[in-house]
Amino acid sequence: MKDDHIKQFVQNYLKTHVQKTDTIIDATVGNGHDTIYIASLAKQVIGFDIQSKALAVTQEKLMDLGIHNVSLIHDSFEKISTLTSYRGVVFNLGYLPNGDKSITTTAIVTLSTVQTILSQMKVDDFILMTVYPGHDAGKQESEALNVYIKTLDSTFISVIYQIQNRQDAPYVILIEKIKLPKSN
């Protein structure tokens, strides 16, 4: 069984929340699938990846498809903190599919980056993370994120979309900045 439920959840969320005026960050370009999908919805996509192989594969796909609203950055997603104007950030954590499995996102860097993004978020901004707890680094990342999102204050809403009867299956964490209702 493929993880179509997870992919569909992510795509449906993006389709219903990203507008043609938005700039969206693809924090982990990977093989470019999310980048290309987001580019079909948004005004601009800024994609990060630390692996030149991932960027080259994605750049070739973008050129083949005639997609011009994507900027690719060969750097860690930690550098998102240098950007100031975007609506959402999409992470596909873990390692590059069919790549070097020793190069992976880590709990410390991911958590630090998420904290920075949260401090910059405006109402209706979002973070959408697909988490892969099926390998050691992914398990640590998953546990750290799950603990952290429970500590968020009421200006955020966090949701986990997870298959319950499949151990270590990928899952999604969604965090949105919300407008609190006025108290009387």
N, C-alpha and C positions, 0 to 999 in steps of 0.2 A: 504494500500500500504506500502510495506517495503521500506526502503531507499537503494534499490539495486544500484541505480545510484551512490550514494556516495561510497558505498563499492566497486563497480566496478572501479570507478575512482581511488581510493586508490590502489587497487590491480594491476590495469593496470600500474599505475605510478611505483609502486615498481617492477613489473615484467620487465619493460623496463629500469629501472635505477639502480637496485641493481645487483651487480656481485658476483660471487662465492668467490671473494677475499675480499669482504667488511665485515666490522663489522658495524652492525646497532644497534641502541639503540631503544628499545621499552619502552618509558617513562612511560607508563601506561598499565601494563600487563593485568589487568582485568581478563576476563575468558580465556585468552590465544589464542584467535582466530588469532589476528594479529601476535603474537609471533610465532605461529606454521607456519603461512604463510611466514613470513620473514625468518624463519629458513630454509625453503625449497629453498630460493634464495641466502642466504648469507653464508659466512664462519662462522661467529659468531653473535649471538644475545645476547645483555645484556639487561635484562628486569628489570624494577623498578616497585614496587608497595608498598604502605604504608599498605596495608591490607594483613594480613597473609592468610586469606581465599582465596584471589585471587591467591596468590603464590602457595598455596597448590593445588587448582584446576588445575592450569596450570602445575605444576610439575607432577601431576598424568597423565594428558594428554600427556605430553612429554615422560614420561616413557612408557605409553601404546603404543605410536607410535614409540618408539625407537629413539627419537631425542636426540642427545647428544651435539649439538653445541649451547646450550643456557645456560647462567648463569643468575640466578635470584637473585635480591638484594631486601631485605626487607627494603626499605627506600624511601624517597621522591625523585622525579625526580630532585629536586634541586641539588642532589649529582652528576648529570651528569657533573658538572663543574670539578669534580676531575678526569674525564677521558680525555684522550688526543688523542686517535687514533680511530676514527670512521668516517664513511662516511655520515651517516644520522640519523635523530631522528624522530620517529613516535610517535605522541601523539593521544590518543583517550580520549578527555577531558570529564569532567562531573563526574558521579558517577558510581560505579560498577553495571552493570545490575543485577537485582534481589538481590541487596545488600542494605546496609544502605544508603538511599538517603541523609542523613545528612552529610555523608563523601564525599566531592566533591573537585575537583580541584578548585582553586581560581584565580581570576584575578591577584592579587599581586604576588603570587608565580609563576604562569605560565609566566607572562610578564617578571619577573626578570630572570627566567630560560631561556626563549627565548633570551633575551638580552645577557646573558652570552654565550649561544651557538653560537649566531651570531658573537660574538667577537672572537671566536675560529675557525670559519669555514674557509675552504680552497675552492678554485675554484672547482666546481662540487659537493660540499657537499649540503645537503638539510635538511629541516625540513618539515614534513608533519603532519598537525594537523586536526583532525576531531573535530569540535566545535558543542556543543549542547546548543543553546540559549533558549531552551524550559523550563528552570527552572531559578530561580532567580540568583543563582551563575553563571550559564551558560550564562545568558544574560549579566551580568557584565563582564564576561571573554570575551565574544564575542565582546562587544563594545570596551573594552580596546585593544584587539588584532587588531580590524579593524582600530582603530585610529593609533595605533603604526606602523602597516606595511606600512601605507602611508608615514611615515617619513623615511623609509629606503633609504640609498644612492644608487647610480647607480651601485654599485658593487653587488647588490642583485636584483633579480626579485621576485615579489610576485604576486600570482595568487589566486583568490577565485573561487571555483567551488561550485555554489549554486543554488538550486531550487528556482526559482523566484516567483512562484505562490502558495507557501505554507508557511504561516507565521510560524516562529520559527523552521523551518526544520533544521536538522543538515546540516552542510556544511564543506568544506575543505579549509584550507589555506595552500598553498604551498609556501615555500621560498627557493630559490636556490642562491648560491653564484656563480656569473658568472665572466668570464674573459672579461674585457673591451677591445674593439677593440683599436688597436694602432692608435693614431691620427697622422695626417701627418704634 
